[in-house]
Structure formats: structure tokens, C-alpha cells
């Protein structure tokens, strides 16, 4: 029996294998693993294509385009402190947002109640008396920080 209906899985596979002009994709990068890029000209996965990476046009080989996947532009915002608020949290978006936050010296991020930390490899003013005072009253409404974890652990222990 044949059906004229198309499955959701079929549509999803085709959407992920065809990239239209203006859409965002993750492209492989030898230094950064993946980078977000905007498609310049329509291409199919596995075919040569053109994208803009950081405003610079870059040609993709067929092999590179076979590694491309759709990217959600909302996951590029380094101001997102709790990554569970992202619509599309995956390996590429996690790597990208952590890299962007690192470049801004924001080495702490949350995924729910889990604190992610990236070694800054340089001194940062993160453990000053002012920071201690800031987190004494609790972490609510404040950026992710190890002091917030300490505050919560202490209060959970005594309550």
C-alpha cells in the first residue's frame, strides 16, 4: 500500500541535508572544531557550498559540507548565563557559547544547577572581597559563580 503522506522524519532529514541562502549552519573548523556560518548560496549536504564565517566568505568542499548541520541563531548569544534556556542545546551550540563567553572573560556558565567553568589561563578579578560580598546574600539575579554554588551548598546543609 502506497501513501501520499510524507513522514515527519523524512521532512527532518531533507531539511537537515539542504541549506538555503540566509540560514545558519555549523561548519567544521580546524582551530575551533565548529563555527557558525550564514549560507551565501543554496547547497545540499555533501556538495560544495559558500558561507560567511565572521563576515568573511568561505568556500566549503563537498567533504566539509557533509559535516554541516543546521544552527539556531538564538544559541549564539554570549549573554545567556543558564544554557537550559536555549532552544537548541547541542554539542556545537555548547562549544560555541562557551568559547564566546570565554573570549569575554565570563568563565562561569550554568546548565540548570550545574556550574560549568573554563580555565581562563590568566588572572581574573573573580575572587575579590567585593565578589564575596555580592554573593553573601545569595545568587538570585547574579551571574554564575563558584560563590553561588558555595552559598547554595551551605544553605542546603544548614536547612
N, C-alpha and C positions, 0 to 999 in steps of 0.2 A: 504494500500500500504506500503510495507516494503522498506527500503532504506539501501544500503550498506555503506553509508557515516556516519561518526561519527561527531557529533557536537563539536564545539569548547568548549561549556560549559561542555560536557561530558569529554573531554580530561582534561580540567582545574580541574574538580572535582577529577578525578582519579589521576592527578599529585599531588594535594594537600593532597591526602589520602595515598600516598605511598612515603616513604622516602628511597632513595638509599644511599649506603655507600659513604661517602665523601661529601654529600650535607649538607648545613647548615639549621638548624631548630631553631625555638624559642621553648624553653622548659619552663614549669612552674617552678617557684622557690618560696619557702615560704618567703624568705627575700627580693628578688629583683623583684618579680612578674614574670618576664620572663628573661631568659638569652639565648644568642646564643650558640648553640652546634653543633658539627660536628657528623654526623651519623657514627657509627662504623660498624653496620651491618644492612642490609636492614630490614625495618619493615613497616607494614601497620598501619595507624592511628587506635587506639583502640586496638592494640596488644602490648605486652611487647617489649621493644627495648633497644638498647645500644647506648649511645652518649658520646662524650668527651666535658666536660664543663671546660673551663680554663685548658685544658690539663689533666684533671682527668676523668677517665672512670666512667660513672654513668649509672645504670640501670633505665629504665623507666617502671613503671607499666602500665597496659593497660589503666587505668584511666588517668595517666599523658600523655601518648602518644596520647590520644584522644584530648588533648588540644594543641598538637604541630601544628605548621604551618611552611611553608617554609620561610626561611630568605635569604635576599640578602646580601652577604658578603660586598658589597660596602657601606652598611649602618653602618658598624662597625667603621669607621674611625673618631676618635675624632677631627681630624684637619678640618673637614667640619664645616665652620662657618655659612653658609647660607643653611639651611636644604632643601630649594626648589631645590637645585642642586642634591639631592639624587634621584636615580631611583625609589626607593620604600619607600616612606614616609608613615608610618602607625603608629598605637599606639605603637607597640612593638619596631620598629626602633627608634621612637622619644624618648621613655622612655630609651632605651639603650644608644643612643648617648648623651642624656642629663646627664645620670649617668656617662658615661665615661668622658665627659667634666668637670663635677663637680669634679670628682676624680683628675683632673689635674688643679683644681682651675680656670677653664675657665667657669665662671658662666653666661656669656652672649652668646647667640646664636641668629641668625636671622632666621625667616621664611619669606622670602621676605622682606617687610618693617616693619614687626613686630619684636620687640625685646623680646626674652624670657630671663628671669633672674631666677636663682635658688639661694636661700638664702644660703650663704656659712657657716653660723653659726660660723664664725671666722673672725677676721680682715684680709683683703687683701689689698695690695697696689694698689687699683684701682682708688683712687680719689686724687692722688698726684699732685703737681704743674707740674710735668713732663707729666702726663696724660692730664692735661688741655692744656698744650702747644701742645701736639701731635694732639689733635682734633680741635685746633683753625682753622686750615686750611681746615678742613672738614674730613669726614670719609672715603673717597675713598681710597681703598687699605689697610685699617686698620681693626683690629679685631672689632667685635661687642662690643658696649659700650653704656652706657646711655648718655655719652657726644656726641656721634654721633647722637642720637635721638634729643638731645637739639640743636645741630648745625643745623640739618635739619629743625626743627620746627622754629627756629629763622629766618633762611634764607627764608623759605616759607612765614613767616609773613611779612618780610620787602619787599619782591618782589611782 
